[in-house]
Amino acid sequence: MVFGLMGCAEPSPSTARAKVIESRQQIKEQRTSPLTVFRVTVSKANLVLQYGAPSVKGRAIWGELVPYGEVWRMGANEATWLETDKPIRLAGKYLPAGRYGLFGIPSDSVWTIIVNREWDQWGAYYYSDAADVFRVEVSIRQEFGFSEVMQMNVENGRLCFRWAGLEWALPIEAA
C-alpha cells in the first residue's frame, strides 16, 4: 500500500517553540546540522523524535547529495530515531513501545520509510535490513515551497517531513 500525501500544517511559532528543542543550547559542541529533538503526545503515547537538521546551502539534494534508491539516515550525523512509551500505529503498522531508527529510500515520486530496531548508529553505514521492524511506502509532494533546513515533526496526527522542495506525511496514532 502506498500512502498518499495528506499534507502537514505548518506548526505555529508558539507550538514549534514549545515542542522543538535545538540542542545547540544543551551540548557544548557546535554542529553544522543542529541536533533537533521534537516531543509530542499522540493520544496517551509520548513520542520523541531526534534528528540532525541539515541545510541545503545551495546544493542539489534529491538524487545527488541524497541519492535515489539508497538507504538514507533521514537527516545528518546520527541516524534519525523515534521513541514511544506506548504502542502506536505508524502508517497503519503496529509499533511496540521502544526506540527505533528511521531510514528512508528516496525516489522522485515514492519513498520507502523504514522503521529499524538499530537506532544508535552513525548515519546509515551499518544499517541492516535484518533489523527492520517494517517498511511502508509514501507518495511525496514536490515544489510545495522551499525549506532550507530539514524539518520533521508530528502535526495533526501525521509524521511529517519537509526539506528542499519536498514533503511527505504518514498517519501516526496510538495503538
C-alpha positions as CSV (number, residue, x, y, z in Angstrom):
1,M,0.0,0.0,0.0
2,V,1.3,3.4,-0.9
3,F,0.2,6.2,1.3
4,G,-0.8,9.4,-0.4
5,L,0.4,12.8,0.8
6,M,-2.1,14.1,3.4
7,G,-0.4,17.4,4.0
8,C,1.0,18.8,7.2
9,A,0.0,22.1,8.7
10,E,2.9,24.5,9.4
11,P,3.3,24.5,13.2
12,S,2.5,27.8,14.8
13,P,5.6,29.6,16.1
14,S,4.4,29.1,19.7
15,T,3.9,25.3,19.1
16,A,7.2,25.0,17.4
17,R,9.0,26.8,20.3
18,A,7.2,24.7,22.9
19,K,7.9,21.3,21.1
20,V,11.2,21.7,19.3
21,I,14.4,21.9,21.3
22,E,17.6,22.6,19.4
23,S,20.3,21.1,21.5
24,R,22.8,23.8,20.4
25,Q,21.9,25.2,23.9
26,Q,22.3,21.8,25.5
27,I,25.5,20.5,24.1
28,K,28.9,22.1,24.0
29,E,29.9,21.1,20.5
30,Q,28.8,23.1,17.5
31,R,27.2,21.1,14.8
32,T,26.8,22.2,11.2
33,S,23.5,20.3,11.2
34,P,21.9,21.1,14.6
35,L,20.6,18.1,16.6
36,T,16.9,18.6,16.9
37,V,14.6,16.9,19.4
38,F,10.8,17.1,18.9
39,R,8.5,15.9,21.8
40,V,4.7,15.4,21.4
41,T,1.9,13.4,22.9
42,V,-0.3,11.5,20.5
43,S,-3.4,10.2,22.4
44,K,-1.6,8.9,25.5
45,A,1.7,8.0,23.8
46,N,4.6,10.3,24.5
47,L,6.8,10.5,21.4
48,V,10.4,11.8,21.0
49,L,11.8,12.3,17.5
50,Q,15.5,13.2,17.2
51,Y,17.4,14.1,14.0
52,G,20.3,16.2,12.7
53,A,18.8,19.0,10.7
54,P,20.9,19.7,7.6
55,S,20.6,22.8,5.4
56,V,20.5,22.9,1.6
57,K,23.3,25.6,1.4
58,G,22.9,25.8,-2.4
59,R,23.4,22.1,-3.0
60,A,21.3,19.8,-5.2
61,I,19.7,17.5,-2.7
62,W,17.4,14.9,-4.2
63,G,19.1,12.4,-6.5
64,E,22.5,13.9,-5.8
65,L,23.5,14.7,-2.2
66,V,20.8,12.2,-1.1
67,P,20.9,9.5,-3.9
68,Y,17.8,7.9,-5.1
69,G,17.4,4.2,-4.4
70,E,19.8,4.1,-1.4
71,V,19.1,3.9,2.3
72,W,19.4,7.3,3.9
73,R,19.5,8.2,7.6
74,M,16.9,10.9,7.1
75,G,19.0,13.7,8.4
76,A,22.6,14.4,9.3
77,N,25.1,12.8,11.7
78,E,23.5,10.1,13.8
79,A,20.6,8.1,12.4
80,T,17.2,9.7,13.0
81,W,15.2,7.9,15.7
82,L,11.7,7.8,17.1
83,E,10.8,6.7,20.7
84,T,7.4,6.0,22.0
85,D,6.5,5.0,25.6
86,K,3.3,3.2,24.4
87,P,2.4,1.2,21.3
88,I,1.5,3.3,18.3
89,R,0.4,2.8,14.7
90,L,2.6,4.4,12.0
91,A,1.0,4.2,8.6
92,G,-1.3,1.6,10.0
93,K,1.6,-0.6,11.1
94,Y,1.8,-1.6,14.8
95,L,4.9,-0.4,16.6
96,P,5.5,-1.5,20.2
97,A,6.8,0.9,22.8
98,G,10.6,1.5,22.3
99,R,13.2,3.4,20.4
100,Y,13.6,2.9,16.6
101,G,15.8,4.1,13.8
102,L,14.0,5.8,10.9
103,F,15.5,5.5,7.5
104,G,14.3,6.2,4.0
105,I,14.9,5.1,0.5
106,P,14.1,8.2,-1.6
107,S,12.9,8.3,-5.2
108,D,11.5,11.0,-7.4
109,S,7.8,10.0,-6.6
110,V,7.6,7.4,-3.8
111,W,9.7,6.9,-0.7
112,T,10.2,3.7,1.3
113,I,10.2,4.6,5.0
114,I,11.9,2.1,7.2
115,V,11.5,1.5,10.9
116,N,14.5,-0.4,12.2
117,R,15.5,-1.8,15.7
118,E,19.0,-0.4,15.4
119,W,18.6,3.3,16.3
120,D,22.0,4.0,17.8
121,Q,24.3,4.4,14.8
122,W,26.1,7.0,12.8
123,G,24.4,7.6,9.5
124,A,23.2,4.5,7.7
125,Y,26.7,3.0,7.3
126,Y,25.8,0.0,9.5
127,Y,22.2,-0.3,8.5
128,S,20.9,-3.9,8.2
129,D,17.6,-4.8,6.7
130,A,17.6,-7.8,9.1
131,A,16.8,-5.4,11.9
132,D,13.8,-3.8,10.0
133,V,10.6,-3.8,12.0
134,F,8.6,-2.8,8.9
135,R,8.7,-0.7,5.7
136,V,5.9,1.5,4.2
137,E,5.7,3.5,1.0
138,V,4.6,7.1,0.9
139,S,4.0,9.4,-2.1
140,I,5.9,12.6,-2.0
141,R,4.9,16.1,-2.9
142,Q,7.4,18.3,-4.6
143,E,7.6,22.0,-5.1
144,F,5.2,22.8,-2.2
145,G,7.6,25.5,-1.1
146,F,11.3,25.6,-0.2
147,S,12.6,24.6,3.2
148,E,16.3,25.5,3.6
149,V,16.6,23.4,6.8
150,M,15.2,19.9,7.1
151,Q,12.2,19.6,9.3
152,M,10.4,16.6,10.9
153,N,7.6,16.7,13.3
154,V,4.3,15.2,14.3
155,E,1.4,17.5,13.4
156,N,-2.4,16.8,13.1
157,G,-1.9,13.0,13.6
158,R,0.9,12.8,11.0
159,L,4.6,12.2,11.0
160,C,5.7,15.0,8.6
161,F,8.9,15.5,6.7
162,R,9.9,18.7,4.7
163,W,13.1,19.7,3.0
164,A,14.4,21.2,-0.2
165,G,11.0,21.5,-2.0
166,L,9.8,18.0,-1.0
167,E,7.4,16.8,1.7
168,W,5.6,13.6,2.8
169,A,3.4,12.6,5.7
170,L,2.4,9.3,7.4
171,P,-0.5,8.9,9.8
172,I,0.5,8.2,13.4
173,E,-1.8,7.3,16.2
174,A,-1.9,5.4,19.5
175,A,-2.4,1.7,19.0
